[in-house]
């Protein structure tokens, strides 16, 4: 089999670290980087740290409006697909790169496979939600992380080719956590004590592009009883400076440059809790048993909220401050996203589908029957 994999944003690079080897064990892969995230600190370091195969193509699309960026990606991906004639296009998540690949595959009659299918926040104001819905309805194979995600697709009439594989991010985190414990020196470098700091990330336009909203988040973070470590996204830094909030942020928070994945994982698993507007960080926090406070009013990762390890506060400074100060006492969380072998399942399913083997759609693998991972906090 020959798979054309499309990546363009940091979370997609990370997922490729485990899925690409599973593909390459079974066939050929052409890795395409759209260049949606093009800053070296936010892109190249992930390929280096996680030993991800370097892309065969880089479209270098860069930042632009949603329409212009997606159109440029479609044009570039279409040309590559014509050149390499893959059996399938593999997509991750919910970015413009994802949607562009889905459009190309559906128009060129190439099998479209989607990792992280079926997720829904039910907020159509989020560009990512629109990308999810459109991609899922153009997909031939949906590799979904949980039973709930499969049920979401079933509700929308998408029933063929849906497989509950578990979440590949859990595969990645198991590997990265062990590596980070051996190699990361971020706690020493920042002079932090495990369990005595808060980690925060803010990057979504809804939180960064309005001065009042961004200032409110700073208000809430400043109410933390522990120091707040804040790896600042380039766009967030730009907005803080343009709103004259930069000096305040750097005086009240421990603002640091963007981090590599291993350093970030080490901070995440040793933090008292994390405040974030990232979808991926919500899951990663659950995996390493760090309480999460989400700076959104909704989430596609509803299981993290249902089990009590994630609290939605939006950008309300009072709710955020209260959540940062509240005592938390939890048993180990449940494991709704599998057992850490999702990448291998995806490789097997792709091979079976493309080799015309029979793949049962009536009884997909279920994460409910997977082994329960051991607790991680005791190993810090």
N, C-alpha and C positions, 0 to 999 in steps of 0.2 A: 504494500500500500504506500501511497505517497500523499502526505498531509502538508498543506500549506497553512501554517500557524500565523495568526495576526496578533501582534502585540503593539501597544503604544503608550501604556501608562504603567507606573511602577508596580501596582498590584498584579498586573498581567505578567510582568517580568518574573515576579516571585513565583507565580503559579507555574510558569513554564519551567522553572527549575526542577520540578518533579514530573511534570507531564511529558516534557520533551524527551527525557531519557526513556520513558515507557514507550513512546512512539518509535524512537530510533532503535530500540531493541527489536522492533517488529517490522520496520520498514524505513522509508525515507521521509525526511521532514525538510521543508523549506520554510525558514523562519523569517518573517517580514516585520520590521519595525516601522510603524507609520511616522514616528517622530513627533507624536502628540505631546509627550514629555521629552523635552530636548535639552534641559539643563544638565550639564555633566554631573553635578552633585546629586541630582535626582534621578539619574538614568544609568550612566555608565557604571557607577559603583555597584549597582545591583547585579549586573552581568558578571562583574569581577568577583564579588563576594560569594555569590551563590553558584558560581561555575556554570552559568547558563551559556549554551552555545551562542556564539555571536551571530547576529542576523545576517542572512544572505543578502538582504535588501534593506535599505533605510530610505524611506520616502522623504524624510526631513520636512514634514508638513509644518510643524511648529504651531504656534498659537494663532487663532483667527476666530471669526464668528463661527457659530455652529454650522451654518450652511456652507460657508466657504471651506471650512476645515474638512467637513464630511465629504464635500464634492471632490476636493483634491485627493482625499484618501481613496474614494471610489475609483477615480481615474487611474491612480497609481496601482491599486490592487488588481484592477481589471487587466492592466497591461501585464502584470506579473503572472496572473493566472493563465493568460493566453500563452505566455512563454513556457511555463513549467508544466502545464496540464495536470494539476493534482487530482487525486481521487476525491478529496474532501478539503474544505476550509474549516479550520478549528478556531473558535473564538472564545474569549474569556470575558465574563462580567458584563458591563453596562456602559462602556464609553462610546464616544463617536467612532473610534476605531472598530469597535464591535459591530455597530450598526452598519458601517461602510462595508465590512466583510460580509455581513448577512445579505446586504443588497446585491453585492457582486455575485455571491454564490447562487442566490435564487434566480438572478437574471441569466447567469451563464450555465445553469443546469448542473451545478457542482454540488455534491452533498455538503450541507451546512451542519456542523456540529458545534454545540454551544455548552461550554462549561459554566456552571452557575445559572442554569435556566430556572424559571419558575419563581424568581424572587419578586415580591411586590411590596411597595410601601404605600400604594394607593394615593400617592401625591403626584398628580400630573404636572405640578409646577416644577418638579425636579426634572431636568433634562435626562438624567439617568433612568428615571422611571419610563419615560417615553422610549428610550433606547431598549430597555428590557422587553417591553411589550412587543415592539415591532420586531425585534430580533427573535423572540420566542415563536412568533407566528410565521417566520421565514425559515425555521430550523427543521432539519430532518431528524437529528439526534439531539436530545436534550439530556445533559448529564446534570442532574439536580442534586443539591446538597442535603436535602431533608425531605421527609414525608410531606410536610406542609407545602413545600415548593411544588411537589408533584400534584398535590391537591389543587393548588392555585391554577396550574395548567389545565387540569381536568375540568375545573369550573369554566374555563374559557374555551373548552372544546378541543384542547390540544392533548391527545391521548396516544398518538402513535410515536414510537421512538423515544419515549420518556423512560429514563433509568435513574433510580436513586442510588448514586454511587458513594455518597458522603462528600465532604468538602476537601478539595485539594489543599486548601490553606492549612488544614490540620496536618496533612502530610509534611508540608513545608516547615511548619512551626516545630514539629518534633525534631527535625533535622537541625534547624537553625538554632533552637534553644540549646541543644547539646553543644553545638559549635560555639555559640556565643559565650556559654559558661567557661569554655576553655580559653577563648581568645580575646574577648572584649575586656577592655580596661576603662570603660566609660564611667563606671562608678568612681574609680580612683581619680580619673581626669576631672570630673565635675565635683569631686569631694562630697559624694553623696553616701548616705547610709541606707541600706536596704530597708524598705518599709517606712521610711521617714521623709518621703517626698511624693509629690503628685506629678504625673506626666500629663501634658496637654498638647493637643494638636487642633488647629483650626485652619481650614482651607476652602470650604465651600463658599461659593459666591453669595449665597443668601446670608451668610454670617460675616463675610469680609467686605462686601461692597456697599454697605450702609453704615454710616458713621455712628449713628445711635446704637445700632445692633452690636457693632464691634466694640464700642466703648462699654456697653453693658456686659459683654463677655469678660472684658478686662475687670470690671467691677466685681463680677462673681468669682473669677479666679483669684483676685486679690484677697478674698475672704477665706482662703484656704488656711488651715492651721499649720500646714507644712509648706516648705518652699515648693514652687511650681516650676518644673523644667519645661520649657516651651521651645521645641525645635520649630523654627519659623519657616513656613513655606514662602517662596519668593513673592507670590502674589499677596500674601498676607502682610509681608514686610512692606511691600509697596503701598498697600492701603493704610497701614499704620503710619507710615511717613506722610502720606498725602493728607491724612486727617489730623496731623500733629499729635498723634498718640504714641509715637515711637519712644520718646524719652520716658513717658509714663510706663510703657510696657517693659522697657529695659531696666527701670528702677524697681518695679514691683514684682517682676518675674525673672526667672533665670533663663533669659533668651539665649538660645544656642543655634548654630548653623544647622541646616538639614543633616540628618544622620544617615549612615549606612544601615542596612537592614539588621545586621547582627547587633550593633550597638542599640538600635531601637528596641529589638526584642529583649535585650538584657535590661533596659530601663523598664520596659512594660512589665516584665515578670517580677521585678523587685520594687515597683511603685506601690504605695499604699492604695492608690486608685488612679484611674485615668479619666480625663475629660476630653471628649473628642467629637468631631462631626464626621468622622470617617466610618464608612460601613465596615471595611476590613478590620479596623482596630477593634470594633465592637466584638467581633468573633475572636480575634486573637486574645483579647482580654479574658474572654470566657475560657479559652484553651489553657491559659496559664493561671487561671483562678485569681484574676485581679478585678475587683469591682469596677464597673464602667458607668460613667455619666455621659449621656449623649446629648450634644448641643443641637438637637433636632426635635421636632414634635412627633415624628413618625420614624419607623425604621423598617427596612426590608428583612432584617434579622430578628423577627419577632420572637423567636425562641429564646433569645438572650434576655428579653424583658420578662417573658412568661415564667422563667425559672428564677427570677429575682436578682440576677447578676448585672442587669443593665437598667438604668433609670433615665427616662426621657425628660429633659428639662427645657428644651428649646434654648433660646438666648436670654431667658429670664434671669437677671443677676441674683435675685433673692433665692430662687429655686436652686440655682447653681451653687451659691454659697452654702445653702442649707445642706445640699447633697454632699458637698465636700467635707462638711463638719460632722455629719451624722455617723454614729457608730454602726459598723457593719459586722455581723457575725453569721457566717454562712458555713454550711457543710459543703463538701465538694459538689460542684455543679453537675447536672446531667450531661449526657453526651449526644445531643441530637444530630450532630454532623459527622457521624461515622467513627471509624477506628484507625484512621491514618493510612489507609490503603486505597484511597480514591483514585490516585493516578494509575495504579496498576489495573483497576477495574475499567477505567476509561480506555487504556491501551487495548485491553482484551475486547471490549465492546466495539471499538473502531475496527479492529482487525476482523472480527467476526462479521460485522455488517458489510464491510467493503470486500470481503472474500465470499460474500453471498451465503454465509452460513446462516442457520436459523437462529434468530435472536428473539426470545420470548418477550412480547410486549405486555402480556397479561400478568406476568409475575416477575416484575423487575426486582433486582436485589434491594433489600430493605435495610436501612440503617438500624432499625429496631432490633435486628438479630445479630448485630455486630458486637464484638467483645468490648467491654467497658475499659477505656484507657485508665491507667493508674493516675492518682493525684500527683500534681506537679509541684505544689508549693513546698512540700517537705524536702525537695531536692535543691533548694536555692543555695 
